[in-house]
Amino acid sequence: DEMRYFIYGEKDADKNFKANGCLALGAAVGVLSGLSGSFLCPIPPFAFTVLSGLPKIRIRHETVTNLDWLTHEPYLMGYERVARKKRKIKSLIGGGAGLIIGLGTFGVLQSTGNVTW
Protein backbone atom coordinates (compact mmCIF):
# COMPACT_ATOMS: atom_id res chain seq x y z
CA ASP A 1 0.00 0.00 0.00
CA GLU A 2 2.83 2.42 0.81
CA MET A 3 4.39 1.98 -2.61
CA ARG A 4 1.04 2.57 -4.25
CA TYR A 5 0.64 5.88 -2.39
CA PHE A 6 4.20 6.86 -3.31
CA ILE A 7 3.45 6.27 -6.99
CA TYR A 8 0.17 8.22 -6.71
CA GLY A 9 2.16 11.15 -5.30
CA GLU A 10 4.68 10.96 -8.13
CA LYS A 11 1.92 10.86 -10.75
CA ASP A 12 0.06 13.82 -9.26
CA ALA A 13 3.22 15.93 -9.07
CA ASP A 14 4.26 14.97 -12.58
CA LYS A 15 0.86 15.90 -13.94
CA ASN A 16 0.00 19.00 -11.93
CA PHE A 17 3.11 20.59 -10.36
CA LYS A 18 4.40 23.59 -12.29
CA ALA A 19 7.73 25.22 -11.53
CA ASN A 20 7.37 28.34 -13.65
CA GLY A 21 8.75 30.58 -10.90
CA CYS A 22 12.01 28.66 -10.91
CA LEU A 23 12.17 28.97 -14.69
CA ALA A 24 11.70 32.75 -14.57
CA LEU A 25 14.07 33.33 -11.65
CA GLY A 26 16.70 31.07 -13.21
CA ALA A 27 16.46 33.01 -16.46
CA ALA A 28 16.80 36.32 -14.62
CA VAL A 29 19.87 35.12 -12.72
CA GLY A 30 21.37 33.80 -15.97
CA VAL A 31 20.80 37.04 -17.88
CA LEU A 32 22.22 39.19 -15.12
CA SER A 33 25.31 37.05 -14.67
CA GLY A 34 25.80 36.82 -18.45
CA LEU A 35 25.67 40.59 -18.76
CA SER A 36 28.65 40.83 -16.44
CA GLY A 37 30.83 39.17 -19.08
CA SER A 38 32.98 37.66 -16.36
CA PHE A 39 34.80 34.36 -16.66
CA LEU A 40 32.90 33.19 -13.57
CA CYS A 41 29.44 34.12 -14.89
CA PRO A 42 28.21 30.48 -15.16
CA ILE A 43 28.47 30.01 -11.39
CA PRO A 44 25.35 31.99 -10.24
CA PRO A 45 22.82 30.18 -12.51
CA PHE A 46 24.13 26.78 -11.47
CA ALA A 47 24.24 27.79 -7.81
CA PHE A 48 20.61 28.88 -8.15
CA THR A 49 19.77 25.46 -9.60
CA VAL A 50 21.25 23.76 -6.54
CA LEU A 51 19.51 26.12 -4.13
CA SER A 52 16.12 25.82 -5.84
CA GLY A 53 15.66 22.38 -4.33
CA LEU A 54 15.88 23.64 -0.75
CA PRO A 55 12.54 25.40 -0.14
CA LYS A 56 9.65 23.35 1.15
CA ILE A 57 7.20 21.97 -1.39
CA ARG A 58 3.69 23.25 -0.78
CA ILE A 59 1.02 20.97 -2.17
CA ARG A 60 -2.06 22.78 -3.41
CA HIS A 61 -5.33 20.94 -2.92
CA GLU A 62 -6.37 21.45 -6.55
CA THR A 63 -3.29 19.49 -7.72
CA VAL A 64 -4.24 16.37 -5.75
CA THR A 65 -6.45 13.67 -7.24
CA ASN A 66 -7.76 12.46 -3.87
CA LEU A 67 -7.52 14.68 -0.77
CA ASP A 68 -7.49 11.64 1.52
CA TRP A 69 -4.03 10.75 0.19
CA LEU A 70 -2.55 13.84 1.85
CA THR A 71 -2.70 12.01 5.18
CA HIS A 72 -0.29 9.33 3.94
CA GLU A 73 3.43 10.01 4.30
CA PRO A 74 4.47 7.91 1.25
CA TYR A 75 2.18 10.01 -0.96
CA LEU A 76 3.80 13.21 0.30
CA MET A 77 7.29 11.79 -0.23
CA GLY A 78 6.49 10.78 -3.82
CA TYR A 79 4.97 14.16 -4.61
CA GLU A 80 7.92 15.99 -3.08
CA ARG A 81 10.49 13.90 -4.95
CA VAL A 82 9.05 14.72 -8.38
CA ALA A 83 8.34 18.36 -7.48
CA ARG A 84 11.95 18.99 -6.41
CA LYS A 85 13.22 17.35 -9.58
CA LYS A 86 10.95 19.55 -11.71
CA ARG A 87 12.14 22.65 -9.84
CA LYS A 88 15.78 21.83 -10.49
CA ILE A 89 15.26 21.01 -14.15
CA LYS A 90 13.26 24.19 -14.80
CA SER A 91 15.80 26.38 -13.00
CA LEU A 92 18.63 24.74 -14.95
CA ILE A 93 16.85 25.34 -18.27
CA GLY A 94 16.03 28.94 -17.33
CA GLY A 95 19.53 29.65 -16.04
CA GLY A 96 21.21 28.17 -19.11
CA ALA A 97 18.96 30.03 -21.54
CA GLY A 98 19.35 33.26 -19.59
CA LEU A 99 23.12 32.86 -19.50
CA ILE A 100 23.25 32.44 -23.27
CA ILE A 101 21.03 35.49 -23.78
CA GLY A 102 23.07 37.55 -21.31
CA LEU A 103 26.40 36.61 -22.87
CA GLY A 104 25.03 37.28 -26.35
CA THR A 105 23.78 40.70 -25.29
CA PHE A 106 27.11 41.45 -23.64
CA GLY A 107 28.95 40.46 -26.83
CA VAL A 108 26.74 42.66 -28.99
CA LEU A 109 27.06 45.62 -26.63
CA GLN A 110 30.81 45.19 -26.40
CA SER A 111 31.25 44.96 -30.18
CA THR A 112 29.33 48.18 -30.69
CA GLY A 113 31.49 49.93 -28.11
CA ASN A 114 28.62 50.71 -25.74
CA VAL A 115 30.12 48.67 -22.88
CA THR A 116 33.63 49.17 -21.56
CA TRP A 117 33.88 47.09 -18.41
C-alpha positions as CSV (number, residue, x, y, z in Angstrom):
1,D,0.0,0.0,0.0
2,E,2.8,2.4,0.8
3,M,4.4,2.0,-2.6
4,R,1.0,2.6,-4.3
5,Y,0.6,5.9,-2.4
6,F,4.2,6.9,-3.3
7,I,3.4,6.3,-7.0
8,Y,0.2,8.2,-6.7
9,G,2.2,11.2,-5.3
10,E,4.7,11.0,-8.1
11,K,1.9,10.9,-10.8
12,D,0.1,13.8,-9.3
13,A,3.2,15.9,-9.1
14,D,4.3,15.0,-12.6
15,K,0.9,15.9,-13.9
16,N,0.0,19.0,-11.9
17,F,3.1,20.6,-10.4
18,K,4.4,23.6,-12.3
19,A,7.7,25.2,-11.5
20,N,7.4,28.3,-13.7
21,G,8.7,30.6,-10.9
22,C,12.0,28.7,-10.9
23,L,12.2,29.0,-14.7
24,A,11.7,32.8,-14.6
25,L,14.1,33.3,-11.7
26,G,16.7,31.1,-13.2
27,A,16.5,33.0,-16.5
28,A,16.8,36.3,-14.6
29,V,19.9,35.1,-12.7
30,G,21.4,33.8,-16.0
31,V,20.8,37.0,-17.9
32,L,22.2,39.2,-15.1
33,S,25.3,37.0,-14.7
34,G,25.8,36.8,-18.4
35,L,25.7,40.6,-18.8
36,S,28.7,40.8,-16.4
37,G,30.8,39.2,-19.1
38,S,33.0,37.7,-16.4
39,F,34.8,34.4,-16.7
40,L,32.9,33.2,-13.6
41,C,29.4,34.1,-14.9
42,P,28.2,30.5,-15.2
43,I,28.5,30.0,-11.4
44,P,25.3,32.0,-10.2
45,P,22.8,30.2,-12.5
46,F,24.1,26.8,-11.5
47,A,24.2,27.8,-7.8
48,F,20.6,28.9,-8.2
49,T,19.8,25.5,-9.6
50,V,21.2,23.8,-6.5
51,L,19.5,26.1,-4.1
52,S,16.1,25.8,-5.8
53,G,15.7,22.4,-4.3
54,L,15.9,23.6,-0.8
55,P,12.5,25.4,-0.1
56,K,9.6,23.3,1.1
57,I,7.2,22.0,-1.4
58,R,3.7,23.2,-0.8
59,I,1.0,21.0,-2.2
60,R,-2.1,22.8,-3.4
61,H,-5.3,20.9,-2.9
62,E,-6.4,21.5,-6.6
63,T,-3.3,19.5,-7.7
64,V,-4.2,16.4,-5.8
65,T,-6.4,13.7,-7.2
66,N,-7.8,12.5,-3.9
67,L,-7.5,14.7,-0.8
68,D,-7.5,11.6,1.5
69,W,-4.0,10.7,0.2
70,L,-2.6,13.8,1.9
71,T,-2.7,12.0,5.2
72,H,-0.3,9.3,3.9
73,E,3.4,10.0,4.3
74,P,4.5,7.9,1.2
75,Y,2.2,10.0,-1.0
76,L,3.8,13.2,0.3
77,M,7.3,11.8,-0.2
78,G,6.5,10.8,-3.8
79,Y,5.0,14.2,-4.6
80,E,7.9,16.0,-3.1
81,R,10.5,13.9,-4.9
82,V,9.1,14.7,-8.4
83,A,8.3,18.4,-7.5
84,R,12.0,19.0,-6.4
85,K,13.2,17.3,-9.6
86,K,11.0,19.5,-11.7
87,R,12.1,22.7,-9.8
88,K,15.8,21.8,-10.5
89,I,15.3,21.0,-14.2
90,K,13.3,24.2,-14.8
91,S,15.8,26.4,-13.0
92,L,18.6,24.7,-15.0
93,I,16.9,25.3,-18.3
94,G,16.0,28.9,-17.3
95,G,19.5,29.6,-16.0
96,G,21.2,28.2,-19.1
97,A,19.0,30.0,-21.5
98,G,19.3,33.3,-19.6
99,L,23.1,32.9,-19.5
100,I,23.2,32.4,-23.3
101,I,21.0,35.5,-23.8
102,G,23.1,37.6,-21.3
103,L,26.4,36.6,-22.9
104,G,25.0,37.3,-26.4
105,T,23.8,40.7,-25.3
106,F,27.1,41.4,-23.6
107,G,28.9,40.5,-26.8
108,V,26.7,42.7,-29.0
109,L,27.1,45.6,-26.6
110,Q,30.8,45.2,-26.4
111,S,31.2,45.0,-30.2
112,T,29.3,48.2,-30.7
113,G,31.5,49.9,-28.1
114,N,28.6,50.7,-25.7
115,V,30.1,48.7,-22.9
116,T,33.6,49.2,-21.6
117,W,33.9,47.1,-18.4
